[in-house]
Amino acid sequence: MVFRKLPGVSASGMGLRLSQKFVFLIFLSGLVTLCFGALFFLPDSVRLKRIFLSKTETQPVTVGSGSGSENDAREHLKRPKEQDHPRAMTSTKGDTSTKLKSLSRKPAVSREATEERLAGGRSATVPDSDANWDTFSYDKFRRCLLKPPLGRDGGRPSDPKTTERRDKVKEMMKFAWDNYKRYAWGKNELRPLTRNGHIGNMFGGLRGASIIDSLDTLYIMGLMDEYNDAKQWVQSSLDLNSNGEASLFEVNIRYVGGLLSAYYLTGEELFKTKAVELGEKLLPAFNTPTGIPRGVINLGSWSWGWASAGSSILAEFGTLHLEFVHLTELSSNPIYTEKVMNIRKLLNKIEKPHGLYPNFLSPVSGNWVQHHVSIGGLGDSFYEYLIKSYLMSDKTDDDAKMMYYSALEAIEANLVQKSPGGLTYMAEWRGGILDHKMGHLACFSGGMIGIGADDGAPEKRQHYLDLAAEITHTCHESYTRSATKLGPEAFRFDSGAEATATRLSDRYYILRPEVIESYMYMWRLTHDPKYREWGWEAVEALEEHCRVESGFSGIRDVYTMTVSHDNMQQSFFLSETLKYLYLLFSDDDLLPLEDWVFNTEAHPLPIIRKSCLQDEATQDKTVSE
C-alpha cells in the first residue's frame, strides 16, 4: 500500500502544519524565558537562583557610593567556592538544620577541656585540613593571640576581698540566668515580677536575645552547665528565618556580636555558621541610593521590606563596623567590609558643622537632616566604634584613627563643659545652642577616651587620661547623689542642678552598664582602687533595689527609697552590666585589652593581626610543601 504525503503534513508524522509549529515554538520559548526570568528577578528567588548557578560561578560584587541596586544586596550570596566547600555557609534553612542536627549530638564539654584543646593548637571543631583552605582558620587565629583569652586561672584575682566580690557578681549572673530560664526560656527577656517572658518588637521575629547576649558571659564566668544549655538552644531553636520588622542596630550588636564572640572564645562552628547566615540577612538594609542603611529591616524577605522611611541615626549606621569586618574575616566575603567602608567614605565626604557629626542623616540624599549632636543616645557608639576599629585593626586603620581624633577635638571644643561645682560633663548641641544635659548613655565616653589616650598625639596622652577620669568621676557623682546610689537616665547642669535629674521623665534606671563600663576601663588603665570601690557600690545598690524574687528589674525613680520596679530584666544586664563588673574584679589577663575589643554590647571581638595571620599561612604552606 502506498501512502500519499498529504499537503502541509510533516514527514515526521507529528501532524502539525509549519505555521502551527512556529506558534508552538514561540509559546515554548516564552514559557522558558518566563520561568528562568522569574528565578532571577522575583524578590524572594535567591535560593532558587543558587540552585541553577554553576558551582564554580563567581559574580563580581559592585559597591560604590550608590550601593542602591537590589542586585547588589543579593550578589554577595554567590561566593567563590561556596558550594564545593565542605563547610559552605548557606542561607537555606534546610541545609542549616541538617548541620545543626549533627552538631547537637555532641556532648557538652567543660570550659577547661575546651581551653586545653584550643591551647594545644587544635580547634574544638575545626579539622587540621583547614590550613589548606582559602578560608578563615581558627587555629591560626588562636596562635596570633598574645595571651590566652581566659588568663592563667580564669582571671581569678589573688586578693581574697576582690575574689569574694567577683564571686558575688557570678552569683548574680547565675540568679538572673536561672530565673530567665525558669520563666522566660526562649523569649527575648524576662519580666521578673510577673514571671513571664517578653518578646518586644526590636528583633522582628527573632527570639532568645537574653540567650545570645549571655553566651560569652556564661563562658568566661565558668558557668558551663548554663553555657551548654544556651548552646543547645542555639543548635535546636534559634530560627533566623523570621518574618518581622527588626532593628538593624540591635540585631547586629546583640545577635551577630554575641554569636561572633561565642565563636572566637570557644571555636564552635555552630556560632560561626549562625553569625554569617544572619549577616547575609542584614545586607539588604544597605539597599539605598547612598548605601547608608535604614534602621529597620524585614529579616524574612529579600525584597525592599522597609518598615519605615525617614532619617538614619548616626549611632545605628555607625555601629556596624566591628561586626561586619569580622563577618568578612570569617566568610572570606569582602561585601561586609565594603558596606561599612562605604559609610565611612560618605561621612568623610560631607561637610560637618564645626567638625561635629549630627545624629540624623538622610539615606536618600546623604545630607544631615538636623544639627543635633549628642555623645549620648543617637550618637554614642559611632565614636566608640571609630577608636575601636583602629584598635581592632592592630592599629593599621589610619582612617578610623584620623576620624576619631578629629571628632574628639571637635567634641572638646564644642561640647565638653565644666560645671560651677567643678564637674566635667558632655553637653548636647542643637544647632549651636548647648543643652546642659548628659545622658547615662554618654557615660561610656570615660572609658572610650581612656582606651584611646595612648594613640593620639604623645603630648596629649595625660590630657586624655585626665579627661577620661573627670568624666567617669562626674558619672559616679550622678550615682552617689541619688537615694538609691544608682544613676538616672539623664542628669543636668543648669538652674542650680549638678549631676542630678530635674525632670520626672529622666529619673529611671533600667540596669544600664555605661558607668560600670568606664569603671572597668579606668581600672585597667590606672589600677586606681577607687574604681573597684565604685563598682562595688553599684553591686550593693543593684542587690538592694533591683533584685527581686525572680530576677533583676529596673526602677522608675532613683531618688526615692520606696522603689517602683519596671518589671524588665534587660538582656544587656546579662551581657554588659554583669560582665563589666566581673571583669572589674578580675585580673587584667581575663580578656586582655592587648588582644580584644568589646563591641557596644560588651561582646569581645579579637584584634585582627593581618601580618601574623599571613605569616602563619606562609608557614603552613611551607610545611605542606
N, C-alpha and C positions, 0 to 999 in steps of 0.2 A: 504494500500500500504506500502510495506516495502522498506525503503531507505538503500542502502548499503553504508557503510562507506568507501569512496574511499581512496586508499593508499596516505599517505602524506597530507591529509587534516585534519585540527584541528577540534576537536569536537565542538568548539565554533562557527564554521561556518564562520570564517574570511577568509577562503580561502587562507591562506598563509602557505607555507611549513616551516618547522622548520628552515632551513638554511636562508630563506628569513626573518623570524622573527629576527634571530640573527643579520643579517646585518642591519635591520631596527633599532633594539635597539642600536647597536653601533653608527649608524648615529645620532639617537636622543640624546644619551648621549654626543656625541661630540659637537652637537649643543648647548646643555645646558651648557657644560663646556666653550665653546667659548663665549657665551653671558655673563655668570657670570664672566668669566676671564676678559672680556673687561671692566666690571664695576670696577674691582679692579686694572687694570693695564694700561688702557688708560690714557694719561696725563691729560685730562680735565674731568675725570669721577668723580670728588669729589662729585658733587651734586647727581649723580645717586647712588653712594655708600651709601650716607647717607639715601636715601630712603629705602634701603634694610637692614640697620642696625637696630638691636633692639633698642628700645627707652632707655633701661637701660644699653646698652652695653658700657663698658668703656675700652678704649685701653691705655696701658701704653705708655708714651712718653719717648723716649730714647734720651738723649742729652749727647754726650761725646765729647772728643776733636776732633773727626772726624766730627760729625754733618753733614755728607755729603750725606746720602741716601735721595732719593727722597721721600720715605715714611715718613721720619722724618718731612718734611715740611708739610705733609698732616695730620698726626696723631693728630695734635692739634685740628682739627675740631671735633673730637669725644670726646666731653667733658662730664663729669658726669652730668646727669640730664638735658642735653641740650634740648632735645625735649619735656620732660614733664614739663619743667619750663615755667610758663606762660609768662615770659619776655625773652625767649631764644633769644640769638644773632645768627643769621644765615647769611651766605654769599649769600643766594639766593635772587636774585633781586625781585622776586615776593613777597616773604614774607615781605621784607623790604618796598616795595612800599605800601603794604597794611597797614603796621604800620604807615607810613608817611602820608597816606591819612587821617587816623583817627586823627593823631596829628595836621594836618594842619587845622582842623576845629576849633581848639581852638582859641579864640580871643586873640589879642595882649594885654599884660598887662604891667603896668608901672613897673619901677625898684623898686619903693617904695613898691608896692603891693607884688612883689616877695620877697623883703627883709623882709617884715613883716611876711609873711608865713614861710620863712626859719628861721627867728629869733625865731619864736614861736615853733620851734622844728618840723615843718611839712614841708616836701619837697614839692616843687611846683607840682611835678608829681608822686612822689613815694608813694604808699599806706603804711599805718602803718604795714600791714602784712609782709612787707619786713624784719622786725626784726626777723621773724621766719624762713627766708630762709638762706641757707648757701651761701649767696652772699654778695656783697658789699652793705652796707646800707648808703644811702646819709644822713639820719638823724643822724646816729652815727658819720659820718664824720664831720657834722656841729657842733655837740656838742663837738668834740675834738679840735676844733679851739680855740686858746687862746683869739682871738679878732674877732669882726665882720669884714668880708673882706673889706667892704667899709667904715669902721670907723664910727665915730659918726655922721658926716654930709658930707659923701662922701669925706672925706679928705680935706674939704674946709679950707684954712688957715685963721687965724684971722687977719693977716696983709693985709690991703687993696691993697697995691702995689703988693704983691705976688698974691693976688686973681685976680687982673687985668691981670697979666701976665699969670696965669693959664687959665683964660677965653680966652685970645688970642690964646693959644695953642688949646683950644677946638674949637675955630672958624676956625683955620687952618685945624683941622681934619674934621670938617663939610664941609669945602670948598673942600678939597681933595676928600672926600667921595661923595659929591653931583655931582661932575664932573665925577667921576668914574661911578656913577650910570647913569648919563645922556648919556655918550658917550661910555662906555665900559662894561655895565652891563653883568655879566656872563662870561666875558673874564677874563684872569688872571691879567692883568694890563692895566692901562690907558696910552695912548700916548696923552699927553695934547696939543701938538702943532697941530697935525693933527686930533685931536678929534676922535679917534677911539680906538679900543681895541687891545691888544697884547696877543697872546697865548703862543708863545715860545715852547721850547721842553724840559724844565726841568721836567715837570709834566706829561709827557706822554699824555694821553687823558683827564686828569683831568682839570676842569675849575674852575673859581671863586676863585683863590688864594687870591685876594685882599679882597674878602668877608670873607673867613675863617680867614685870618690874622687880620681882623678888628673886629671880633665879640666881643672879650673881651675889646678892646679899646673903642668901642662904648658904651659898657655896663658900664664900670667904669666911663666914662665921662658923663653918664646920657643922651646920645643921643638915647632915646628909640624908637622913630619912625624909625630911621635909623637901630637900632639893630633889631627891629621887621621885617623890610624889609629883612635884612640879614638872619634872622632865617627862614623866609618864603621861601627864595631862597634855603636854605639848605633842607628844607622839600620837596620842589617840584622839584628841578632842579639839586641837587648835585648827579651826577651819578658816582659811584665808580667802575662800571664795564667797565672801559675804556680799550682800547687796544692800548697801546703805550709804548715806552721806557721812563721810568721815573727815576729821581734821587732818590734813597732810602733816602738820607740825606735830600733833600729839601722837599720831601713828608712827611717825618717824622716830621721835625721841624715846618713846616708851617701848614699842614693839620691835622696830628694826634695831634700835640701840640695845635693847635688852637681849635680843637673840644674838646679835654680834658679840656682845660682851660674854655671854654664856659660852659661845663657841670658842672665843680666844682663851678663856680660862680653862675649859675642860677638853677641848678637842673633839667634842661630839658633833659628828657630821649633820645630825638632825637639825641643830640650831643654824648651821650654815645654810642648809637647804631651805629652811623656812625664811631666813633673812633675805636671801636672794629672790625667792619666789615673791615675797611681799614687796621687795624693792621694785620688781618689774611692774607690779600693780600701781605703783606711785608715779611712774613715768608720764602717764597721760596728763597729770596735773600741770606739766610744763607746756601743754599744748595751747599756747597763747601767742599773739603776734610778737611779743618781746622775749618770750622764753621765761619770763618771771611767772612762777606758778601761782595759781589761785589757791586760796586756803582750804577749799573743800573739794573733795573728790568722791566719786562713787566707785568703790573698790570692785563692785561686781560687774562693771561694764567697761568695755574698751571704747565706747562712744564718748562723745563730749562729756556727758554726765555731770555737768556743773549744777550744784545746788544753789549757787548764788553768784551774782556778779558783783562789781564794785572794786574796791581797793584791796591790794595785798598788803599784809602787815610785815614790817621790817623784821621783827623778831621771829616771824614764821618762815618767810622765804630765806632769811639769813641764817637759819638754824638747821641746815641740811648738810653742810659741807663735810663734817667729820664722818657721818654715817655713809654718805654717798661715795666718798673716797675709798672707804673700806669695802663697800659693795663692789667697786671696780677691782680692788685687790683680790677679792675672793672669787669673782666671776670672770676675771680677765676680760671684762667688757668695759671699754672706755666711756660708754654712754653716760654713766652716773657722774663721773668726774667732769665730763663735758657740760652736763647740765648745770652743775653748780659753778663751774668756771664761767659760764655764760652770764650768770647772775652777777658775778664779781666784775666781769667786763663792762656790763651796763652801768653798775654803780660807780665804777671808775670814770665812766664817760660823762655822766650827767653832773650838772652843777649842784654843789652842796652849800646851802646857806651858812655862811660863817664857818664852813668846814664841817658842819653838823649833818647827820643823817636823819631826816624826818621819818615819822613812823608809818606813813601811808604812801603807797606807790601804785600807780595805775598799771596793771599788767597789759593793758592795751596800748597806751601811749608811751609808757616808760617814764612818765613825769611824776614828780611828787604831787600828791593830792592836797595836802595841807602841811603847814610848817609847825607841827607839834613834835617835840623831841623829848624823849624820856629814856633814862638809863634803867628805869623800872619796867613795868608792864608795857608791852608793844614794841619795845626796843631792846631790852636787856641782853638776851642771848646772842644777838647779832654780834655785839662787841666781844662777848666771851668766845665765840667761835673764830673770830679773827686771830686772837693771840693763840688759841689752842690749835688752829690749823697750822700756824707757824711751828709750834712746838711739836705737833704730831708728825710733821714732815721732816723731823730731825733737823729743824732749823734751816731748811733749804727753801721754804716758800717765802721768798723775799717780798712778794706782792702782798701777802697777808700781813707780814710784819709792817710794811710801809703803811698800809691802810689802818692798822690798829694804832700805831703811834701817832699818826696824823689825827685820827679820831680822838685819841686821848688828849692831845694838845688842845683840840677844839673844845672838848668837854671841860678841861681845866679852865680854859679862858672864858667860857660862857655859862657853865652850869655849877661848878664847884663853888660852894659858898661857906662862909664862917658865921655861925650864929653869935648873937651877943654874949651867950654863955660859953663861947669858945668851941662849939661842936662843928666839925666839918661835915657837910652833907651835900647831896646831889639834888639840885633843884630841877624842875621841869621847865621847858622853854616853849612858849606858844607865840611864834612869830615875832620874837624879840622881847616878849613880856615874860618875866620869870614868875613861876608859881612855886612858892617856897614850901613845897611838899616833897617828901621822899617816901616811896613805897617800900614795903617789906621786900618785894622782888628785887629792888635796887641794891639790897644789902649783900648780894653776891659779889658786888664790884670790889669790895675789900680784898677778897681772895683773888679776883681776876687781876687787879693791879699788882698784887703781890707776886703772883707767878710770872708776870711779865717784867718785873723790875730788873732782872739781870740782863735783859736783851735789848734795852733801849740804849740811849747814849750813856757811856760809863759814868759821866759826871752826874747823871740824874738817878742813878741806882738808889742811893739813900733817900732821895726825894720821893721816889715812887714807893719805897717801903714805908716811909713815914706817912704818906698819903693813905696807903692801904690800912695802916694801923689806925689812923684817925677815923676813917670811915667805919671800920669794924668797931671801934670804940663807940661811935655815935649809935650804931645799930644795937649794941649792947645796952646803951642807955635807954633806947626805946623799950627794951625788956624790963630793965630794973625800975623804970618809972611807972609801971603798971602794977595793979594789985596782985595779979596772978604771976608776975615775973615772966610773962610771955608777951611778945610784941604784937602791936596792932597791924592791920593790913596796910595802913599808911599813917604817917605822922608828919606834923607840920612845925614850921619855924617862923610863924608870923603872929601878930596880935598877942604877943607875950608868950606864945607856946614854944616849948623847947622839947623836941623829940616826943611829942605826945599827939594822940589823935584828938581832934577837936570836933569831929563830926561823928554822929552815931553810926553812920554807914561805913566808917573806917575802923571800927573797934574790934572786929572779929579776928580770929586766928584759926586757920584751917590746917594746922600741923605742918606749916611750911618749913623748908630746910635752909633758906638762904643765909640766915645769920650764922647758923651752925656750920654751914659750908665755909664761910670766911674764917670762923674759929679754927677749923681743921687746917686750912691752907696756912694761916698765920702761925699755927703751932709748928707745922713742918718747916716753915721758913725761918722762924726765930727761936723756937723752943722756949718761948716765954711761958712760964707755968700759969699765967693768968688765963690763957685761952682754954686750958683744960678745966680750970675752976669755973669759967663762964659756961663751958659746955655742961659741967655737972649741975650748975644751977638750972639749966634748961631741962635736964633729965628729971630733976626733982619737981619742977613745975609741971612737966608733962605727966608725971606719975600722979601728982596731986589733983590736977584739974582736968586732964584729958583722958585719963584711964578710967574706963567704966567696966561694968561687969563682963562685957563680952567684946572687948576690943578697945580702941582708942578713937576719940571723937574730937573734932574741932569745937571751939566755943565761940559764942556770939559777942561776948564783951569781955575784953581782957582787964577792964578796970573795975570789975565787981567780983567779989569772992563768992557770991551766990551764982555760980556759973550756969549758963544755959547751953546745952550741947546741940550741935548741928546734925548729929546722927550720921556722920560720914567719916569712915576711915579711908583717907585718900591713898591711892596706890603709891604716890610719891613719898608718903610717910615711910613705907617699907623700902623703897628704892633709894631715897635720898636722906631723909632726916636720920633714920636709924643707922644707915651705912656711914654717913659722915661722923656721927657720934662714935661708932665703933672704931673707925679709923683714927679719930682724935685720941682715943685711949689705947691705941696700938702703937707698936714700934714703926718707924718710918719704912722698914723693909716690907711691910704689907702693902702691895700695890705701889711700889716706889715711883715717885714722880719722874725719875730718870727714864722710866720705861712706859708710863701710862699717862693718858689724859682722860678726864672724865667728861662725858657728854653732859648736856644740861639736865639730864635725868639721873646723873651720877652713875651712868654705866661706863665702866673703864674700857677704853679702847687703846690698843698699843701704839707706840710711836713706830712709824714706818721707816726703817733704815734701809733704803734702797741699795746703798753701797754694800752693806753686809749681805743682803739677800742675793745680790748679783755675785758676790764673792762665793757664797755658798753654792750657787748654781754652777759656777765655774769649777769649783772643787768637785761637785758631784759628777759633772761631765767628764772631768779628768779621770776620776776613779772608774767610771763606767767604761771609758775607753781603754 
